[in-house]
């Protein structure tokens, strides 16, 4: 059963995940009804001004509806009771305050205590692009558990969690939440590195890697319960599904890297065949995922027998808050965190990559990656340094499997980069077009591919 059904009147097809969910018109749309003949919402690539105007209107309506579900008095009373200090709760949303109260997935209400302390009430946003409530509840529990793990067992700076609750009738506040300290600082991604600042950041990042290395896990998983820090399934959006009754289906935990990778790839192939993913380039995506499954994944995982380590899965730089002296104040937004292989957990964070070079298909390391690896090596963390030097395999794999960006040029670049990283020197001059032609011949008798070709030709 699809995670979302197309909401176009009379349509029985599955809605396209990610790109088929439109918060402007509150629709889940299939590949057909995403077309301009049916879906008339403005495209930011064609009319950016109209798109942002409509987006602003939709966002105001979304936040207004979300706040109407929050019992502000119950929230205030809960926070005051926890600290035994009076407080005020003042939700805000406008153009100027937006960056400080809202991200892509969450909205934050500040709670001001009379003694000057500030907490935030962190709640999941709700629009057509968000996952089902059962998944959101699991994300709340997993994020709270991850913060508890980090604050109790590591020296990694994170905000303290004071309370949490899922969406349920017993929640007096009305909406699932995490209550945590508000950290002062600015996102690292907004900072202009100076030489001394870069060295300080990389040195602190080395501290984080070394700390995480001290806490191995036996499974690839997400933390499940804040009370006992038990583990459960992987919660990444690309891995979730629903059964015929609409119940949430999740993958994992996994005892081996091969089991994890194989299960994830097979799930993505199912989504491609069902028309829920990669609808702009379904044949290319099918060929890539099949080839990785058949010919690449064993080479990648053969030395990945465990243990496994916790990783922040959205490490673009806005998750790290720093002060004016480039000291890390805290690392936030751990909602997608999971344990994974050493090669993935300790590959360079994405914010160290040269984005333009990387997305062009080049595997050349950014000087910041090289410097980071050098810092680790000087500290005696030779193994961690090697994972940074060899991190392109993990980076490319993450962008090849299930990462449907909507840009049909991304997948060929990432895939050819993956082949060059996994099999250096083999078919070095091969182009995407040459590889694709060979793959079409390799799988010419594959029934799923033939059905996909027939469907795409209609």
VMD Tcl script that draws the C-alpha trace (Angstrom):
set ca {
  {0.00 0.00 0.00}
  {1.35 3.49 -0.79}
  {2.37 5.80 2.02}
  {0.19 8.48 0.40}
  {-2.64 8.10 -2.10}
  {-3.15 10.58 -4.91}
  {-5.81 13.06 -3.83}
  {-6.84 13.97 -7.40}
  {-10.54 13.21 -7.72}
  {-11.12 9.62 -8.81}
  {-7.44 8.66 -8.97}
  {-6.37 5.39 -7.36}
  {-2.63 5.72 -7.99}
  {0.01 6.16 -5.28}
  {1.18 9.66 -4.51}
  {4.80 10.42 -5.35}
  {6.83 10.71 -2.18}
  {8.56 13.99 -1.44}
  {8.01 15.74 -4.80}
  {4.35 14.75 -5.10}
  {3.28 16.35 -1.81}
  {2.28 19.97 -2.36}
  {1.62 22.18 0.65}
  {0.42 25.01 -1.61}
  {-2.72 23.17 -2.68}
  {-2.73 20.53 0.10}
  {-2.44 17.63 -2.32}
  {-0.69 14.30 -2.66}
  {-0.29 13.69 -6.37}
  {0.74 10.75 -8.53}
  {3.21 11.06 -11.40}
  {0.45 11.78 -13.91}
  {-1.34 14.44 -11.88}
  {1.92 16.19 -11.01}
  {2.02 17.27 -14.65}
  {1.26 20.87 -15.60}
  {-2.03 19.85 -17.22}
  {-3.36 18.98 -13.76}
  {-1.18 20.59 -11.10}
  {-1.34 24.37 -11.52}
  {0.63 25.53 -8.49}
  {3.52 27.86 -9.40}
  {6.90 26.27 -10.07}
  {9.76 28.10 -8.33}
  {11.99 27.45 -11.35}
  {9.52 29.25 -13.64}
  {7.93 31.94 -11.47}
  {9.92 32.31 -8.29}
  {8.08 35.37 -6.99}
  {4.62 33.82 -7.29}
  {5.88 30.58 -5.78}
  {7.25 32.31 -2.68}
  {4.10 34.37 -2.25}
  {1.97 31.21 -2.33}
  {4.43 29.44 -0.05}
  {4.20 32.24 2.48}
  {0.40 32.08 2.46}
  {0.45 28.31 2.89}
  {2.98 28.51 5.71}
  {0.94 31.11 7.61}
  {-2.12 28.87 7.32}
  {-0.09 25.86 8.45}
  {1.37 27.53 11.56}
  {-1.98 29.08 12.47}
  {-3.58 25.64 12.35}
  {-0.72 24.08 14.30}
  {-0.85 26.69 17.07}
  {-4.60 26.24 17.39}
  {-3.90 22.68 18.58}
  {-1.45 23.78 21.28}
  {-2.85 24.37 24.76}
  {-0.58 27.28 25.69}
  {-1.79 27.39 29.30}
  {-1.05 23.70 29.80}
  {2.37 24.22 28.20}
  {3.17 27.15 30.48}
  {1.99 25.26 33.57}
  {4.05 22.21 32.62}
  {7.24 24.22 32.11}
  {6.72 26.23 35.31}
  {6.11 23.05 37.31}
  {9.26 21.39 35.96}
  {11.52 24.35 36.92}
  {9.41 25.62 39.79}
  {9.83 29.08 38.27}
  {7.16 31.25 36.64}
  {7.32 31.66 32.88}
  {5.55 33.11 29.87}
  {4.86 31.41 26.54}
  {4.79 33.68 23.51}
  {4.44 32.03 20.10}
  {5.59 34.17 17.21}
  {5.68 33.88 13.47}
  {6.58 36.59 11.02}
  {9.13 37.21 8.30}
  {11.79 38.54 10.66}
  {11.41 35.93 13.41}
  {10.97 32.93 11.11}
  {14.64 31.80 10.99}
  {14.83 31.74 14.79}
  {11.63 29.75 15.38}
  {11.27 27.41 12.43}
  {13.24 25.02 10.28}
  {12.24 22.69 7.50}
  {10.67 20.11 9.81}
  {10.04 21.75 13.19}
  {8.53 24.84 14.79}
  {9.76 26.25 18.11}
  {7.89 28.25 20.73}
  {10.14 30.08 23.20}
  {9.39 29.77 26.92}
  {10.74 32.67 28.97}
  {11.32 32.16 32.70}
  {11.32 35.16 35.00}
  {14.91 34.43 36.07}
  {16.18 34.87 32.51}
  {16.37 31.21 31.44}
  {14.82 30.29 28.07}
  {13.53 26.91 26.92}
  {12.04 25.97 23.58}
  {8.97 23.89 22.89}
  {9.90 21.89 19.79}
  {7.04 20.50 17.74}
  {6.84 18.85 14.35}
  {5.43 20.89 11.50}
  {2.30 19.52 9.84}
  {1.56 19.91 6.17}
  {1.20 17.66 3.15}
  {4.96 17.06 3.02}
  {5.20 15.58 6.54}
  {5.11 11.88 7.28}
  {2.24 10.09 9.07}
  {1.66 10.87 12.74}
  {2.86 7.43 13.87}
  {6.23 8.16 12.29}
  {6.38 11.65 13.80}
  {5.74 10.19 17.26}
  {8.61 7.75 16.81}
  {10.88 10.61 15.72}
  {10.07 12.52 18.91}
  {10.95 9.54 21.10}
  {14.10 8.77 19.11}
  {15.35 12.36 19.20}
  {14.72 12.64 22.93}
  {16.52 9.32 23.47}
  {19.47 10.48 21.36}
  {19.82 13.68 23.37}
  {19.69 11.67 26.60}
  {22.36 9.30 25.31}
  {24.65 12.12 24.22}
  {24.24 14.19 27.39}
  {24.66 11.24 29.77}
  {27.41 9.25 28.07}
  {29.48 11.71 25.99}
  {31.04 15.14 26.27}
  {29.35 16.33 23.06}
  {27.53 19.64 23.74}
  {23.78 19.27 23.19}
  {20.74 21.03 24.66}
  {19.34 19.44 27.81}
  {15.93 17.83 27.37}
  {13.56 18.54 30.26}
  {10.40 16.84 29.02}
  {8.83 15.18 25.99}
  {5.52 13.71 24.91}
  {4.07 12.15 21.80}
  {0.73 13.05 20.24}
  {-1.85 11.18 22.27}
  {-5.12 11.82 24.16}
  {-3.15 11.83 27.42}
  {-0.96 14.74 26.31}
  {-2.55 17.85 27.91}
  {-0.53 20.21 25.70}
  {-2.28 18.81 22.64}
  {0.72 18.32 20.34}
  {3.74 16.03 20.67}
  {6.84 17.91 21.77}
  {10.32 18.08 23.24}
  {11.06 20.72 25.91}
  {14.72 21.65 25.86}
  {17.20 24.39 26.62}
  {17.54 27.17 24.07}
  {21.17 27.48 23.06}
  {22.66 30.81 22.08}
  {24.77 30.69 18.96}
  {24.64 30.97 15.21}
  {24.62 28.13 12.69}
  {28.07 27.19 11.45}
  {26.72 27.20 7.89}
  {26.13 30.95 8.22}
  {29.70 31.68 9.28}
  {32.58 32.88 7.16}
  {35.59 30.83 8.24}
  {38.75 32.62 9.15}
  {41.93 30.54 9.36}
  {41.92 30.41 13.15}
  {38.18 29.78 13.19}
  {38.49 26.89 10.74}
  {41.23 25.26 12.79}
  {39.21 25.64 15.98}
  {36.08 24.13 14.40}
  {37.95 21.19 12.89}
  {39.68 20.51 16.19}
  {36.35 20.45 18.04}
  {34.85 18.26 15.34}
  {37.72 15.84 15.89}
  {36.73 15.78 19.58}
  {33.18 14.82 18.57}
  {34.34 12.01 16.29}
  {36.73 10.65 18.93}
  {33.95 10.75 21.54}
  {31.41 8.93 19.34}
  {34.02 6.26 18.59}
  {34.03 5.35 22.29}
  {30.38 4.25 22.16}
  {29.87 1.31 19.79}
  {26.55 -0.39 19.06}
  {25.87 -3.95 17.94}
  {23.13 -3.00 15.47}
  {22.29 -0.47 12.80}
  {19.31 1.23 14.36}
  {17.75 4.32 15.88}
  {17.48 4.87 19.61}
  {13.90 4.09 20.58}
  {13.03 4.91 24.18}
  {14.39 7.81 26.24}
  {13.76 5.91 29.47}
  {15.93 2.86 28.78}
  {17.82 3.89 25.61}
  {16.63 0.75 23.85}
  {17.04 0.52 20.08}
  {14.51 0.15 17.29}
  {14.01 0.42 13.53}
  {15.65 2.95 11.23}
  {13.47 6.06 10.88}
  {14.83 7.74 7.77}
  {11.92 8.86 5.57}
  {13.24 6.90 2.60}
  {12.92 3.63 4.52}
  {9.34 3.85 5.82}
  {6.32 2.19 4.25}
  {2.72 1.26 5.00}
  {0.81 -2.04 4.88}
  {-2.59 -2.63 3.24}
  {-4.34 -1.21 6.32}
  {-2.22 1.92 6.42}
  {-0.12 0.79 9.38}
  {3.46 2.03 9.48}
  {6.17 -0.41 8.36}
  {9.79 0.20 9.31}
  {13.11 -1.45 8.48}
  {15.56 -2.83 11.05}
  {17.30 -2.99 13.40}
  {20.04 -4.75 11.43}
  {22.84 -6.99 12.64}
  {25.02 -6.45 9.57}
  {25.85 -3.74 7.05}
  {25.03 -6.08 4.16}
  {21.57 -6.77 5.55}
  {20.96 -3.05 6.08}
  {22.13 -1.98 2.63}
  {20.36 -4.82 0.84}
  {17.07 -4.16 2.62}
  {17.27 -0.42 1.92}
  {18.03 -0.89 -1.80}
  {15.29 -3.47 -2.30}
  {12.83 -1.11 -0.66}
  {13.84 1.69 -3.02}
  {13.42 -0.61 -6.01}
  {9.89 -1.39 -4.82}
  {9.11 2.32 -4.56}
  {10.42 2.94 -8.08}
  {8.31 0.12 -9.49}
  {5.25 1.36 -7.59}
  {5.62 4.88 -8.95}
  {6.32 6.48 -5.60}
  {9.91 7.53 -6.18}
  {12.19 8.77 -9.00}
  {9.22 9.37 -11.28}
  {11.23 11.84 -13.41}
  {13.93 9.25 -14.15}
  {12.47 5.89 -13.15}
  {14.39 3.76 -15.66}
  {17.74 5.33 -14.75}
  {17.01 4.94 -11.05}
  {15.98 1.31 -11.47}
  {19.18 0.48 -13.36}
  {21.33 2.23 -10.76}
  {19.67 0.57 -7.77}
  {19.69 -2.88 -9.39}
  {23.36 -2.58 -10.34}
  {24.35 -1.39 -6.86}
  {22.42 -4.31 -5.37}
  {23.89 -6.90 -7.74}
  {27.43 -5.66 -8.31}
  {28.51 -3.03 -5.78}
  {27.07 -3.52 -2.33}
  {29.07 -6.62 -1.38}
  {32.32 -4.81 -2.19}
  {31.27 -1.88 -0.02}
  {30.15 -3.94 2.97}
  {32.69 -6.77 2.99}
  {34.81 -5.04 5.64}
  {31.84 -3.54 7.53}
  {31.19 -6.27 10.11}
  {30.55 -3.86 12.98}
  {30.50 -2.43 15.52}
  {28.34 0.53 14.48}
  {28.34 4.14 15.61}
  {25.93 7.02 16.07}
  {25.81 9.60 13.28}
  {24.02 12.90 12.80}
  {22.36 12.22 9.46}
  {21.79 15.84 8.39}
  {25.26 17.31 8.80}
  {25.06 20.30 6.43}
  {26.42 22.73 9.02}
  {23.23 24.34 10.29}
  {23.11 21.70 13.04}
  {26.19 23.15 14.75}
  {25.80 26.35 16.76}
  {28.92 28.42 17.43}
  {29.74 31.64 19.27}
  {31.70 34.59 17.91}
  {34.98 32.85 18.75}
  {34.02 29.72 16.78}
  {33.52 27.66 19.91}
  {30.82 25.04 19.46}
  {27.91 25.94 21.72}
  {25.88 22.87 20.84}
  {24.97 20.33 18.19}
  {21.23 20.18 17.55}
  {18.58 18.55 15.32}
  {19.34 14.88 16.04}
  {15.87 13.66 14.97}
  {17.20 11.49 12.10}
  {20.23 10.21 13.99}
  {21.00 6.52 13.71}
  {23.86 4.13 14.13}
  {25.62 3.10 10.96}
  {28.86 1.68 9.62}
  {32.18 3.20 10.61}
  {32.82 4.34 7.04}
  {29.57 6.29 6.98}
  {29.58 7.48 10.60}
  {33.07 8.94 10.29}
  {33.09 10.21 6.72}
  {33.57 13.99 6.59}
  {30.38 15.95 7.36}
  {28.74 17.34 4.26}
  {29.51 20.94 5.24}
  {33.21 20.26 4.68}
  {32.68 19.24 1.05}
  {33.10 21.50 -1.97}
  {29.45 21.26 -2.98}
  {29.86 22.40 -6.58}
  {32.74 20.02 -7.24}
  {31.03 17.15 -5.47}
  {27.73 17.48 -7.33}
  {29.58 17.65 -10.62}
  {30.70 14.07 -9.98}
  {34.26 14.73 -8.83}
  {35.60 12.70 -5.91}
  {38.43 15.11 -5.19}
  {38.60 15.96 -1.50}
  {38.10 19.53 -0.35}
  {41.19 20.98 1.44}
  {39.03 21.22 4.59}
  {38.47 17.45 4.46}
  {42.19 16.85 4.08}
  {42.98 19.19 6.95}
  {40.38 17.49 9.15}
  {41.85 14.06 8.40}
  {45.32 15.44 9.17}
  {44.13 16.70 12.58}
  {42.71 13.28 13.40}
  {45.91 11.57 12.31}
  {48.08 13.84 14.45}
  {45.92 12.91 17.44}
  {46.59 9.24 16.84}
  {43.11 8.60 15.41}
  {44.51 6.98 12.28}
  {41.39 4.87 11.70}
  {39.11 7.91 11.82}
  {41.43 9.78 9.47}
  {41.26 6.92 6.97}
  {37.46 7.06 7.03}
  {37.63 10.77 6.18}
  {40.12 10.18 3.37}
  {37.90 7.39 2.00}
  {34.60 9.06 2.71}
  {33.45 9.47 -0.89}
  {32.07 5.93 -1.02}
  {29.73 6.67 1.89}
  {28.80 10.09 0.52}
  {28.05 8.75 -2.97}
  {26.09 5.77 -1.71}
  {23.88 8.00 0.44}
  {23.11 10.15 -2.60}
  {22.49 7.19 -4.91}
  {20.11 5.09 -2.81}
  {16.75 6.70 -2.13}
  {17.94 10.29 -2.44}
  {15.45 11.37 -5.11}
  {16.44 15.02 -5.53}
  {14.11 15.64 -8.47}
  {17.06 16.76 -10.60}
  {17.71 14.07 -13.21}
  {21.35 15.17 -13.56}
  {22.20 14.37 -9.94}
  {21.85 10.59 -10.09}
  {24.24 10.00 -13.02}
  {26.91 12.20 -11.43}
  {26.64 10.55 -8.03}
  {26.51 7.05 -9.49}
  {29.52 7.42 -11.75}
  {31.34 9.00 -8.80}
  {30.38 5.95 -6.72}
  {31.76 3.53 -9.32}
  {35.04 5.46 -9.49}
  {35.29 5.49 -5.68}
  {34.52 1.80 -5.22}
  {36.43 0.51 -8.25}
  {39.29 3.00 -8.82}
  {40.95 2.61 -12.18}
  {38.28 0.30 -13.60}
  {36.56 1.68 -16.71}
  {37.89 5.10 -15.68}
  {36.93 6.80 -18.93}
  {33.44 5.32 -19.09}
  {30.65 7.87 -19.43}
  {27.17 7.65 -17.95}
  {25.72 7.10 -21.42}
  {28.07 4.18 -22.05}
  {27.35 2.64 -18.66}
  {23.58 3.04 -19.14}
  {23.70 1.38 -22.55}
  {25.55 -1.57 -21.05}
  {23.14 -1.79 -18.12}
  {20.14 -1.83 -20.46}
  {21.70 -4.80 -22.24}
  {22.56 -6.51 -18.94}
  {18.98 -6.30 -17.71}
  {17.18 -6.56 -21.04}
  {15.36 -9.73 -19.93}
  {14.45 -8.32 -16.53}
  {10.65 -8.38 -16.29}
  {10.44 -5.46 -13.87}
  {12.56 -3.29 -16.15}
  {10.45 -4.15 -19.19}
  {7.24 -3.32 -17.30}
  {8.82 -0.04 -16.20}
  {9.83 0.84 -19.76}
  {6.30 0.13 -20.92}
  {4.82 2.28 -18.18}
  {7.18 5.19 -18.86}
  {6.42 5.10 -22.59}
  {2.72 5.82 -22.06}
}
mol new
graphics top color blue
foreach p $ca { graphics top sphere $p radius 0.5 }
foreach p [lrange $ca 0 end-1] q [lrange $ca 1 end] { graphics top cylinder $p $q radius 0.2 }
display resetview
